[in-house]
Amino acid sequence: MKRIALAAGLLLVAAALAGVLRPDGAGAADSATTTDTVSVTGTGSVDAVPDRAEVSAGVETRAATAKAALTANGAAMQKVIAALRSNGGKDVTTQTVSLSTAFDQNGQPNGFVASNVASAETSLDGAGALIDAAVASGANTVYGPSLSRSDADALYRQALAKAVDDAKARAEILAKAAGRSLGRVTAIAESGSVTPVPYAAKASAAQDSTPVVSGSEETTASVSVTFELT
């Protein structure tokens, strides 16, 4: 019985010592460390004149029967496609082929109409001449041109870098106003739109072809960045 009592006493002493040696007591939890931050949104943009155009050209054909309309349309469209390819058009691609009933002014069926449209890419300077060549070969429908940059991805990356610089500049102003300094970046997220915004036309096409003009387009980007404050 004495040995049991002695062992129990030793356990009580050990538990008491453990409570004394622990700084905040046996049941205390460490307090969480907090860091002040500032979150900002930065924007950046790059201006560039489009150097690429997509032109769509096609043929609409009418005939008494569906087969006749489609056959005549196919023969005419072969000439248009050949003209697109031989006049600088790249990546020539069929966009739509359609066949439908035609109606007269009184709403009565009046044969059939077939349509075929193909698109081609070319330089901005060659867009007018390509349209003229397609029409000369028999195209009676033309759409576009749709203008773009061949280095659109590179332009967006430039705008993105400017957006990050803008975010840092904004954060530095806020930190200084609060009497603090910027620390490391704790979070960054891309949040902007890449759709180019066209400005007024500033360049003109050659005078001997259909005029196609374009001004600068603005490629924009935005980011959200969080910085530590020190």
C-alpha positions as CSV (number, residue, x, y, z in Angstrom):
1,M,0.0,0.0,0.0
2,K,2.9,2.4,0.8
3,R,4.4,1.7,-2.7
4,I,1.1,2.6,-4.4
5,A,0.7,5.8,-2.4
6,L,4.3,6.8,-3.2
7,A,3.8,6.3,-7.0
8,A,0.6,8.3,-6.9
9,G,2.5,11.1,-5.2
10,L,5.2,11.2,-7.8
11,L,2.7,11.4,-10.6
12,L,1.0,14.5,-8.9
13,V,4.4,16.2,-8.5
14,A,5.3,15.5,-12.2
15,A,2.0,17.0,-13.4
16,A,2.5,20.1,-11.2
17,L,6.0,20.6,-12.6
18,A,4.7,20.3,-16.2
19,G,2.2,23.1,-15.5
20,V,4.9,25.3,-14.0
21,L,7.4,24.8,-16.9
22,R,4.8,25.5,-19.6
23,P,4.7,29.3,-20.2
24,D,1.0,29.8,-20.5
25,G,-0.2,26.9,-18.3
26,A,-1.2,23.4,-19.2
27,G,-4.3,24.3,-21.2
28,A,-3.2,27.5,-23.1
29,A,-3.0,27.7,-26.9
30,D,-0.5,29.7,-28.9
31,S,-1.9,32.9,-30.3
32,A,-2.1,33.1,-34.2
33,T,0.3,35.5,-35.9
34,T,-1.4,38.1,-38.1
35,T,0.1,40.1,-41.0
36,D,-1.3,43.4,-42.4
37,T,-1.9,43.3,-46.2
38,V,-3.1,45.6,-48.9
39,S,-5.0,44.4,-52.0
40,V,-5.1,46.4,-55.3
41,T,-6.1,46.0,-58.9
42,G,-3.8,47.1,-61.7
43,T,-4.5,47.7,-65.4
44,G,-2.2,47.9,-68.4
45,S,-2.7,48.4,-72.1
46,V,-0.8,48.2,-75.4
47,D,-1.7,49.9,-78.7
48,A,-1.0,48.4,-82.1
49,V,-2.3,48.6,-85.6
50,P,-3.8,45.3,-86.9
51,D,-1.6,43.6,-89.5
52,R,-3.9,40.7,-90.4
53,A,-7.4,40.5,-92.0
54,E,-9.9,37.7,-92.4
55,V,-12.1,38.0,-95.5
56,S,-15.3,36.0,-96.2
57,A,-16.6,35.7,-99.7
58,G,-19.3,33.5,-101.3
59,V,-21.8,32.8,-104.0
60,E,-25.6,32.7,-103.8
61,T,-27.2,30.8,-106.7
62,R,-30.9,30.4,-107.6
63,A,-32.4,27.6,-109.8
64,A,-35.7,25.8,-110.5
65,T,-34.6,22.7,-108.6
66,A,-32.5,22.0,-105.6
67,K,-30.0,19.9,-107.5
68,A,-29.6,22.6,-110.2
69,A,-29.1,25.3,-107.6
70,L,-26.5,23.3,-105.7
71,T,-24.6,22.2,-108.8
72,A,-24.4,25.7,-110.2
73,N,-23.3,27.1,-106.8
74,G,-20.6,24.5,-106.5
75,A,-19.1,25.3,-109.9
76,A,-19.1,29.0,-109.2
77,M,-17.7,28.6,-105.7
78,Q,-14.7,26.6,-107.0
79,K,-13.7,29.7,-108.9
80,V,-14.0,31.9,-105.9
81,I,-11.9,29.5,-103.7
82,A,-9.2,29.4,-106.5
83,A,-9.2,33.2,-106.6
84,L,-8.7,33.4,-102.8
85,R,-5.8,31.0,-102.9
86,S,-4.1,32.6,-105.9
87,N,-4.3,36.1,-104.5
88,G,-2.6,35.8,-101.2
89,G,-5.4,34.1,-99.2
90,K,-4.1,31.8,-96.4
91,D,-6.0,29.1,-94.5
92,V,-9.0,29.1,-96.9
93,T,-11.9,27.5,-95.1
94,T,-15.5,26.8,-95.9
95,Q,-17.7,28.6,-93.4
96,T,-21.3,27.7,-94.5
97,V,-23.1,25.8,-97.1
98,S,-26.9,26.2,-97.3
99,L,-29.8,25.2,-99.6
100,S,-33.3,26.5,-99.1
101,T,-36.6,27.2,-100.9
102,A,-36.9,30.6,-102.6
103,F,-40.1,32.6,-102.5
104,D,-41.6,35.2,-104.8
105,Q,-43.0,38.6,-103.8
106,N,-46.3,36.9,-103.0
107,G,-44.8,34.4,-100.7
108,Q,-45.1,31.5,-103.1
109,P,-42.4,28.9,-103.6
110,N,-40.2,29.9,-106.5
111,G,-37.3,27.5,-106.9
112,F,-34.3,27.1,-104.7
113,V,-31.4,29.2,-103.5
114,A,-28.0,27.7,-102.6
115,S,-25.2,29.5,-100.8
116,N,-21.6,28.8,-100.0
117,V,-19.2,31.1,-98.1
118,A,-15.5,30.6,-97.5
119,S,-13.0,32.6,-95.5
120,A,-9.3,33.4,-96.0
121,E,-6.6,35.2,-94.0
122,T,-4.3,37.8,-95.5
123,S,-2.3,40.8,-94.6
124,L,-4.1,44.1,-93.9
125,D,-2.6,45.6,-97.0
126,G,-3.8,42.8,-99.1
127,A,-7.4,42.6,-97.9
128,G,-8.8,45.0,-100.5
129,A,-7.2,43.3,-103.4
130,L,-8.4,39.9,-102.1
131,I,-12.0,41.1,-101.9
132,D,-11.7,42.4,-105.5
133,A,-10.3,39.2,-106.7
134,A,-13.1,37.2,-105.1
135,V,-15.8,39.4,-106.6
136,A,-14.1,39.3,-110.0
137,S,-14.2,35.5,-109.9
138,G,-17.9,35.4,-109.3
139,A,-18.5,36.1,-105.5
140,N,-21.7,38.0,-104.9
141,T,-21.5,38.0,-101.1
142,V,-18.7,39.5,-99.1
143,Y,-18.3,39.7,-95.3
144,G,-15.7,41.4,-93.1
145,P,-12.9,42.0,-93.1
146,S,-12.2,41.0,-89.5
147,L,-9.0,42.6,-88.3
148,S,-6.4,41.3,-85.8
149,R,-2.8,41.1,-84.9
150,S,-0.5,38.2,-85.7
151,D,1.3,38.7,-82.4
152,A,-1.8,39.1,-80.2
153,D,-0.5,36.8,-77.5
154,A,2.7,38.8,-77.1
155,L,0.8,42.1,-77.0
156,Y,-1.4,40.7,-74.2
157,R,1.7,39.6,-72.2
158,Q,3.1,43.1,-72.5
159,A,-0.2,44.6,-71.2
160,L,-0.2,42.0,-68.4
161,A,3.3,43.1,-67.3
162,K,2.2,46.8,-67.3
163,A,-0.8,45.8,-65.2
164,V,1.4,44.3,-62.5
165,D,3.6,47.4,-62.5
166,D,0.5,49.5,-62.1
167,A,-0.8,47.4,-59.2
168,K,2.6,47.8,-57.4
169,A,2.5,51.6,-57.9
170,R,-1.0,51.8,-56.5
171,A,-0.1,49.7,-53.5
172,E,3.0,51.8,-52.8
173,I,0.8,54.9,-52.6
174,L,-1.6,53.3,-50.2
175,A,1.2,51.9,-48.0
176,K,2.9,55.3,-47.8
177,A,-0.3,57.0,-46.9
178,A,-0.6,54.5,-44.0
179,G,3.0,55.1,-42.9
180,R,4.0,51.6,-44.0
181,S,6.2,49.9,-46.6
182,L,5.4,47.1,-49.1
183,G,6.6,43.6,-48.4
184,R,6.4,40.5,-50.5
185,V,3.5,39.5,-52.8
186,T,1.2,37.1,-51.1
187,A,-1.4,36.6,-53.9
188,I,-1.8,37.6,-57.5
189,A,-4.6,36.8,-60.0
190,E,-5.2,37.6,-63.6
191,S,-8.7,39.2,-64.0
192,G,-8.7,41.2,-67.2
193,S,-10.2,41.1,-70.7
194,V,-8.1,40.6,-73.8
195,T,-10.6,41.9,-76.3
196,P,-8.9,44.6,-78.5
197,V,-10.6,47.9,-78.7
198,P,-10.3,49.7,-82.1
199,Y,-9.6,53.4,-82.4
200,A,-10.3,55.6,-85.4
201,A,-8.7,54.6,-88.7
202,K,-5.4,56.2,-89.4
203,A,-4.0,54.2,-92.4
204,S,-5.4,53.9,-95.9
205,A,-5.3,51.0,-98.4
206,A,-4.1,51.2,-101.9
207,Q,-6.2,53.4,-104.2
208,D,-6.5,50.7,-106.9
209,S,-8.4,48.2,-104.8
210,T,-11.3,48.2,-102.3
211,P,-10.2,50.4,-99.4
212,V,-9.6,48.7,-96.1
213,V,-8.4,50.9,-93.3
214,S,-7.6,50.4,-89.6
215,G,-6.5,52.5,-86.7
216,S,-4.8,51.3,-83.5
217,E,-6.4,48.6,-81.3
218,E,-5.9,48.7,-77.6
219,T,-5.2,45.4,-75.9
220,T,-5.9,45.6,-72.1
221,A,-5.2,43.4,-69.1
222,S,-5.8,43.6,-65.4
223,V,-4.6,41.8,-62.3
224,S,-5.4,41.7,-58.6
225,V,-2.4,41.7,-56.3
226,T,-2.1,41.4,-52.5
227,F,1.1,42.7,-50.7
228,E,2.3,42.4,-47.2
229,L,2.8,45.6,-45.2
230,T,5.9,46.1,-43.2
